Amino acid sequence: MVRRLRKPQNAKRKNKSDLVASKVWEAGVDKLEEGEELQCEPSAYNALHAFHIGWPCMSFDVLWDSLGMVRTEFSHTPYCVAGTQADKRASNSIGIFKLSNISGKRRDLVPTKTGDDDNMDSESCDNDDDNEEKEVEVVLQVWDFSSHLNALAEAESDRSQGASAVSNHSPLFKFGEHKDEGYAIDWSPHIPGRLVSGDCKNSIHLWEPTSDTTWNVEDPFIGHSASVEDFQWSPVDPCVLASCSVDGSIKIWDTRKKRSPTATMKAHKTDVNVISWNRGASCMLASGSDDGAFSIQDLRVVKCGLNRDEEEQAEFKVKMKEQVNVPKDLPPQLLFIHQGHKDLKELQWHPQIPGMVISTAADGFNILMPSNIENFLPA
C-alpha cells in the first residue's frame, strides 16, 4: 500500500508540480495525515501478477525445481500444483502448471494459455452427476506425479491452442479416518514422508512414514475450537509446526509434546485461512484472513517468541473499505499488507525465489514480491 493526498474529483491539475509524491506506507511507523488515503500502487511491488487456471483453487503448493536455490534475477519461472473447486465434483482435477517469464516492476494478467499445465483427474472427485446429492466419502490421498512434472519441465514452449494433457492416476496411499472434509495439509521439509493433515472438525493428524508408500497415522491432536485451515512446519525445527483456524488463532505445536499446543496467538478477528513460514527468512510468517487480505509479520518483534497478551495482539483492520489507523491497530512486526483478493484461501512463500509470495482465492492466483522486504531476505 502507498499513501498519497486525496484531491477532489473535480480538481484540475495545473502542472507537474501539483503531482504529490507517493511512498510505501509502513504499518506501525507512518501516520495518515488529514487528506491522505491508502491506495494500491504497483510501484510498491517488485512484481505483481494475476492468473487463473479455469476453476478457482482452494489449495495449492509450490513445487521445488532444479533452476537454482536462491534466484533473485528476473524473469522467474515457478512450478505449482493445485486442486480445483469446480461447480460439480466430477469436473474437479489436480493441476500441475509452470509459469514462465514472470517479470518485475509491473502488473500483468497471465492468461491461462500462457502456462504449461498437466491436469490429472482425482479419483475422489470422479462421480457421476446423478450422485451429486449423496454423502461424500472423506478420504485423504497421496499421489506421485513425478513423471508428469518431469515432462512439464522438459517442455520448451507453451502448448499449442492452450491444450492440456489429461490422464487418470491412482493414489499411492489412502486415509479415511478424518471425521469431515479438510483443507489443511503440509509435508515436513526436514523428515521425508512426514505429513500433517487437518479437518473441519478441528482434528489434526500426524503421519509418520513406515516405507516409501505407507504411513502410520497417529490419533488426532486437539486444540482449535473450529475448522483447521492450514499448516506450516518450522523451517528450522523439525518437530515444530504452526496451524491456523476459523477460530481466529494461530497455534504452535511440538510433535514431542503430544496433542496440545505449546503457544497460541489470536491473529485475526475473522477466520484465519492461511499461513506461510518463510523458508529463507525464518523470522517472517505470513497469514491471511477471511476478509480477503493478508499480512506479513516479523516474529523477532513478538515478545517471548510467539506468545502475547490479548490486549497487545494486533487487530488487523485491512478490509478493502475500512480505514487503517496506526500505530494503535497494527503491530511493529507487520511489514506489508496486500489487498484485493476475493475469498482468500491459501498463500505460499516460494522456497527458491526470496520474497515471492503466491496466493489463491475465488478470483484466481496472485504472484507478488513486496519491494520493502528486501533487507530481510537472503542475498
Secondary structure as a PSIPRED ss2 file (coil, helix, strand):
# PSIPRED VFORMAT (PSIPRED V4.0)

   1 M C   1.000  0.000  0.000
   2 V E   0.000  0.000  1.000
   3 R E   0.000  0.000  1.000
   4 R E   0.000  0.000  1.000
   5 L E   0.000  0.000  1.000
   6 R C   1.000  0.000  0.000
   7 K C   1.000  0.000  0.000
   8 P C   1.000  0.000  0.000
   9 Q C   1.000  0.000  0.000
  10 N C   1.000  0.000  0.000
  11 A C   1.000  0.000  0.000
  12 K C   1.000  0.000  0.000
  13 R C   1.000  0.000  0.000
  14 K C   1.000  0.000  0.000
  15 N C   1.000  0.000  0.000
  16 K H   0.000  1.000  0.000
  17 S H   0.000  1.000  0.000
  18 D H   0.000  1.000  0.000
  19 L C   1.000  0.000  0.000
  20 V C   1.000  0.000  0.000
  21 A C   1.000  0.000  0.000
  22 S C   1.000  0.000  0.000
  23 K E   0.000  0.000  1.000
  24 V E   0.000  0.000  1.000
  25 W C   1.000  0.000  0.000
  26 E C   1.000  0.000  0.000
  27 A C   1.000  0.000  0.000
  28 G C   1.000  0.000  0.000
  29 V C   1.000  0.000  0.000
  30 D C   1.000  0.000  0.000
  31 K C   1.000  0.000  0.000
  32 L C   1.000  0.000  0.000
  33 E C   1.000  0.000  0.000
  34 E C   1.000  0.000  0.000
  35 G C   1.000  0.000  0.000
  36 E E   0.000  0.000  1.000
  37 E E   0.000  0.000  1.000
  38 L E   0.000  0.000  1.000
  39 Q E   0.000  0.000  1.000
  40 C C   1.000  0.000  0.000
  41 E C   1.000  0.000  0.000
  42 P H   0.000  1.000  0.000
  43 S H   0.000  1.000  0.000
  44 A H   0.000  1.000  0.000
  45 Y E   0.000  0.000  1.000
  46 N E   0.000  0.000  1.000
  47 A E   0.000  0.000  1.000
  48 L E   0.000  0.000  1.000
  49 H E   0.000  0.000  1.000
  50 A E   0.000  0.000  1.000
  51 F E   0.000  0.000  1.000
  52 H C   1.000  0.000  0.000
  53 I C   1.000  0.000  0.000
  54 G C   1.000  0.000  0.000
  55 W C   1.000  0.000  0.000
  56 P C   1.000  0.000  0.000
  57 C E   0.000  0.000  1.000
  58 M E   0.000  0.000  1.000
  59 S E   0.000  0.000  1.000
  60 F E   0.000  0.000  1.000
  61 D E   0.000  0.000  1.000
  62 V E   0.000  0.000  1.000
  63 L E   0.000  0.000  1.000
  64 W C   1.000  0.000  0.000
  65 D C   1.000  0.000  0.000
  66 S C   1.000  0.000  0.000
  67 L C   1.000  0.000  0.000
  68 G C   1.000  0.000  0.000
  69 M C   1.000  0.000  0.000
  70 V C   1.000  0.000  0.000
  71 R C   1.000  0.000  0.000
  72 T C   1.000  0.000  0.000
  73 E C   1.000  0.000  0.000
  74 F C   1.000  0.000  0.000
  75 S C   1.000  0.000  0.000
  76 H E   0.000  0.000  1.000
  77 T C   1.000  0.000  0.000
  78 P C   1.000  0.000  0.000
  79 Y E   0.000  0.000  1.000
  80 C E   0.000  0.000  1.000
  81 V E   0.000  0.000  1.000
  82 A E   0.000  0.000  1.000
  83 G E   0.000  0.000  1.000
  84 T E   0.000  0.000  1.000
  85 Q C   1.000  0.000  0.000
  86 A C   1.000  0.000  0.000
  87 D C   1.000  0.000  0.000
  88 K C   1.000  0.000  0.000
  89 R H   0.000  1.000  0.000
  90 A H   0.000  1.000  0.000
  91 S H   0.000  1.000  0.000
  92 N C   1.000  0.000  0.000
  93 S E   0.000  0.000  1.000
  94 I E   0.000  0.000  1.000
  95 G E   0.000  0.000  1.000
  96 I E   0.000  0.000  1.000
  97 F E   0.000  0.000  1.000
  98 K E   0.000  0.000  1.000
  99 L C   1.000  0.000  0.000
 100 S C   1.000  0.000  0.000
 101 N C   1.000  0.000  0.000
 102 I E   0.000  0.000  1.000
 103 S C   1.000  0.000  0.000
 104 G C   1.000  0.000  0.000
 105 K C   1.000  0.000  0.000
 106 R C   1.000  0.000  0.000
 107 R E   0.000  0.000  1.000
 108 D E   0.000  0.000  1.000
 109 L E   0.000  0.000  1.000
 110 V E   0.000  0.000  1.000
 111 P C   1.000  0.000  0.000
 112 T H   0.000  1.000  0.000
 113 K H   0.000  1.000  0.000
 114 T H   0.000  1.000  0.000
 115 G C   1.000  0.000  0.000
 116 D E   0.000  0.000  1.000
 117 D E   0.000  0.000  1.000
 118 D E   0.000  0.000  1.000
 119 N E   0.000  0.000  1.000
 120 M E   0.000  0.000  1.000
 121 D E   0.000  0.000  1.000
 122 S C   1.000  0.000  0.000
 123 E H   0.000  1.000  0.000
 124 S H   0.000  1.000  0.000
 125 C H   0.000  1.000  0.000
 126 D C   1.000  0.000  0.000
 127 N C   1.000  0.000  0.000
 128 D C   1.000  0.000  0.000
 129 D H   0.000  1.000  0.000
 130 D H   0.000  1.000  0.000
 131 N H   0.000  1.000  0.000
 132 E C   1.000  0.000  0.000
 133 E C   1.000  0.000  0.000
 134 K C   1.000  0.000  0.000
 135 E C   1.000  0.000  0.000
 136 V C   1.000  0.000  0.000
 137 E C   1.000  0.000  0.000
 138 V C   1.000  0.000  0.000
 139 V C   1.000  0.000  0.000
 140 L E   0.000  0.000  1.000
 141 Q E   0.000  0.000  1.000
 142 V E   0.000  0.000  1.000
 143 W C   1.000  0.000  0.000
 144 D C   1.000  0.000  0.000
 145 F C   1.000  0.000  0.000
 146 S H   0.000  1.000  0.000
 147 S H   0.000  1.000  0.000
 148 H H   0.000  1.000  0.000
 149 L H   0.000  1.000  0.000
 150 N H   0.000  1.000  0.000
 151 A H   0.000  1.000  0.000
 152 L H   0.000  1.000  0.000
 153 A H   0.000  1.000  0.000
 154 E H   0.000  1.000  0.000
 155 A C   1.000  0.000  0.000
 156 E C   1.000  0.000  0.000
 157 S C   1.000  0.000  0.000
 158 D C   1.000  0.000  0.000
 159 R C   1.000  0.000  0.000
 160 S H   0.000  1.000  0.000
 161 Q H   0.000  1.000  0.000
 162 G H   0.000  1.000  0.000
 163 A C   1.000  0.000  0.000
 164 S C   1.000  0.000  0.000
 165 A E   0.000  0.000  1.000
 166 V E   0.000  0.000  1.000
 167 S E   0.000  0.000  1.000
 168 N E   0.000  0.000  1.000
 169 H C   1.000  0.000  0.000
 170 S C   1.000  0.000  0.000
 171 P C   1.000  0.000  0.000
 172 L C   1.000  0.000  0.000
 173 F E   0.000  0.000  1.000
 174 K E   0.000  0.000  1.000
 175 F E   0.000  0.000  1.000
 176 G C   1.000  0.000  0.000
 177 E C   1.000  0.000  0.000
 178 H C   1.000  0.000  0.000
 179 K C   1.000  0.000  0.000
 180 D C   1.000  0.000  0.000
 181 E C   1.000  0.000  0.000
 182 G C   1.000  0.000  0.000
 183 Y C   1.000  0.000  0.000
 184 A E   0.000  0.000  1.000
 185 I E   0.000  0.000  1.000
 186 D E   0.000  0.000  1.000
 187 W E   0.000  0.000  1.000
 188 S C   1.000  0.000  0.000
 189 P C   1.000  0.000  0.000
 190 H C   1.000  0.000  0.000
 191 I C   1.000  0.000  0.000
 192 P C   1.000  0.000  0.000
 193 G C   1.000  0.000  0.000
 194 R C   1.000  0.000  0.000
 195 L E   0.000  0.000  1.000
 196 V E   0.000  0.000  1.000
 197 S E   0.000  0.000  1.000
 198 G E   0.000  0.000  1.000
 199 D C   1.000  0.000  0.000
 200 C C   1.000  0.000  0.000
 201 K C   1.000  0.000  0.000
 202 N C   1.000  0.000  0.000
 203 S E   0.000  0.000  1.000
 204 I E   0.000  0.000  1.000
 205 H E   0.000  0.000  1.000
 206 L E   0.000  0.000  1.000
 207 W E   0.000  0.000  1.000
 208 E E   0.000  0.000  1.000
 209 P E   0.000  0.000  1.000
 210 T C   1.000  0.000  0.000
 211 S C   1.000  0.000  0.000
 212 D C   1.000  0.000  0.000
 213 T C   1.000  0.000  0.000
 214 T C   1.000  0.000  0.000
 215 W E   0.000  0.000  1.000
 216 N E   0.000  0.000  1.000
 217 V E   0.000  0.000  1.000
 218 E C   1.000  0.000  0.000
 219 D C   1.000  0.000  0.000
 220 P C   1.000  0.000  0.000
 221 F E   0.000  0.000  1.000
 222 I E   0.000  0.000  1.000
 223 G C   1.000  0.000  0.000
 224 H C   1.000  0.000  0.000
 225 S C   1.000  0.000  0.000
 226 A C   1.000  0.000  0.000
 227 S C   1.000  0.000  0.000
 228 V E   0.000  0.000  1.000
 229 E E   0.000  0.000  1.000
 230 D E   0.000  0.000  1.000
 231 F E   0.000  0.000  1.000
 232 Q E   0.000  0.000  1.000
 233 W E   0.000  0.000  1.000
 234 S C   1.000  0.000  0.000
 235 P C   1.000  0.000  0.000
 236 V C   1.000  0.000  0.000
 237 D C   1.000  0.000  0.000
 238 P C   1.000  0.000  0.000
 239 C C   1.000  0.000  0.000
 240 V E   0.000  0.000  1.000
 241 L E   0.000  0.000  1.000
 242 A E   0.000  0.000  1.000
 243 S E   0.000  0.000  1.000
 244 C E   0.000  0.000  1.000
 245 S E   0.000  0.000  1.000
 246 V C   1.000  0.000  0.000
 247 D C   1.000  0.000  0.000
 248 G C   1.000  0.000  0.000
 249 S E   0.000  0.000  1.000
 250 I E   0.000  0.000  1.000
 251 K E   0.000  0.000  1.000
 252 I E   0.000  0.000  1.000
 253 W E   0.000  0.000  1.000
 254 D E   0.000  0.000  1.000
 255 T C   1.000  0.000  0.000
 256 R C   1.000  0.000  0.000
 257 K C   1.000  0.000  0.000
 258 K C   1.000  0.000  0.000
 259 R C   1.000  0.000  0.000
 260 S C   1.000  0.000  0.000
 261 P C   1.000  0.000  0.000
 262 T C   1.000  0.000  0.000
 263 A E   0.000  0.000  1.000
 264 T E   0.000  0.000  1.000
 265 M E   0.000  0.000  1.000
 266 K E   0.000  0.000  1.000
 267 A C   1.000  0.000  0.000
 268 H C   1.000  0.000  0.000
 269 K C   1.000  0.000  0.000
 270 T C   1.000  0.000  0.000
 271 D C   1.000  0.000  0.000
 272 V E   0.000  0.000  1.000
 273 N E   0.000  0.000  1.000
 274 V E   0.000  0.000  1.000
 275 I E   0.000  0.000  1.000
 276 S E   0.000  0.000  1.000
 277 W E   0.000  0.000  1.000
 278 N C   1.000  0.000  0.000
 279 R C   1.000  0.000  0.000
 280 G C   1.000  0.000  0.000
 281 A C   1.000  0.000  0.000
 282 S C   1.000  0.000  0.000
 283 C C   1.000  0.000  0.000
 284 M E   0.000  0.000  1.000
 285 L E   0.000  0.000  1.000
 286 A E   0.000  0.000  1.000
 287 S E   0.000  0.000  1.000
 288 G E   0.000  0.000  1.000
 289 S E   0.000  0.000  1.000
 290 D C   1.000  0.000  0.000
 291 D C   1.000  0.000  0.000
 292 G C   1.000  0.000  0.000
 293 A C   1.000  0.000  0.000
 294 F E   0.000  0.000  1.000
 295 S E   0.000  0.000  1.000
 296 I E   0.000  0.000  1.000
 297 Q E   0.000  0.000  1.000
 298 D E   0.000  0.000  1.000
 299 L C   1.000  0.000  0.000
 300 R C   1.000  0.000  0.000
 301 V C   1.000  0.000  0.000
 302 V C   1.000  0.000  0.000
 303 K C   1.000  0.000  0.000
 304 C C   1.000  0.000  0.000
 305 G C   1.000  0.000  0.000
 306 L C   1.000  0.000  0.000
 307 N C   1.000  0.000  0.000
 308 R C   1.000  0.000  0.000
 309 D C   1.000  0.000  0.000
 310 E C   1.000  0.000  0.000
 311 E C   1.000  0.000  0.000
 312 E C   1.000  0.000  0.000
 313 Q C   1.000  0.000  0.000
 314 A C   1.000  0.000  0.000
 315 E C   1.000  0.000  0.000
 316 F C   1.000  0.000  0.000
 317 K C   1.000  0.000  0.000
 318 V C   1.000  0.000  0.000
 319 K C   1.000  0.000  0.000
 320 M C   1.000  0.000  0.000
 321 K C   1.000  0.000  0.000
 322 E C   1.000  0.000  0.000
 323 Q C   1.000  0.000  0.000
 324 V C   1.000  0.000  0.000
 325 N C   1.000  0.000  0.000
 326 V C   1.000  0.000  0.000
 327 P C   1.000  0.000  0.000
 328 K C   1.000  0.000  0.000
 329 D C   1.000  0.000  0.000
 330 L C   1.000  0.000  0.000
 331 P C   1.000  0.000  0.000
 332 P C   1.000  0.000  0.000
 333 Q C   1.000  0.000  0.000
 334 L E   0.000  0.000  1.000
 335 L E   0.000  0.000  1.000
 336 F E   0.000  0.000  1.000
 337 I E   0.000  0.000  1.000
 338 H E   0.000  0.000  1.000
 339 Q C   1.000  0.000  0.000
 340 G C   1.000  0.000  0.000
 341 H C   1.000  0.000  0.000
 342 K C   1.000  0.000  0.000
 343 D C   1.000  0.000  0.000
 344 L E   0.000  0.000  1.000
 345 K E   0.000  0.000  1.000
 346 E E   0.000  0.000  1.000
 347 L E   0.000  0.000  1.000
 348 Q E   0.000  0.000  1.000
 349 W E   0.000  0.000  1.000
 350 H C   1.000  0.000  0.000
 351 P C   1.000  0.000  0.000
 352 Q C   1.000  0.000  0.000
 353 I C   1.000  0.000  0.000
 354 P C   1.000  0.000  0.000
 355 G C   1.000  0.000  0.000
 356 M C   1.000  0.000  0.000
 357 V E   0.000  0.000  1.000
 358 I E   0.000  0.000  1.000
 359 S E   0.000  0.000  1.000
 360 T E   0.000  0.000  1.000
 361 A E   0.000  0.000  1.000
 362 A C   1.000  0.000  0.000
 363 D C   1.000  0.000  0.000
 364 G E   0.000  0.000  1.000
 365 F E   0.000  0.000  1.000
 366 N E   0.000  0.000  1.000
 367 I E   0.000  0.000  1.000
 368 L E   0.000  0.000  1.000
 369 M E   0.000  0.000  1.000
 370 P E   0.000  0.000  1.000
 371 S H   0.000  1.000  0.000
 372 N H   0.000  1.000  0.000
 373 I H   0.000  1.000  0.000
 374 E H   0.000  1.000  0.000
 375 N H   0.000  1.000  0.000
 376 F H   0.000  1.000  0.000
 377 L C   1.000  0.000  0.000
 378 P C   1.000  0.000  0.000
 379 A C   1.000  0.000  0.000
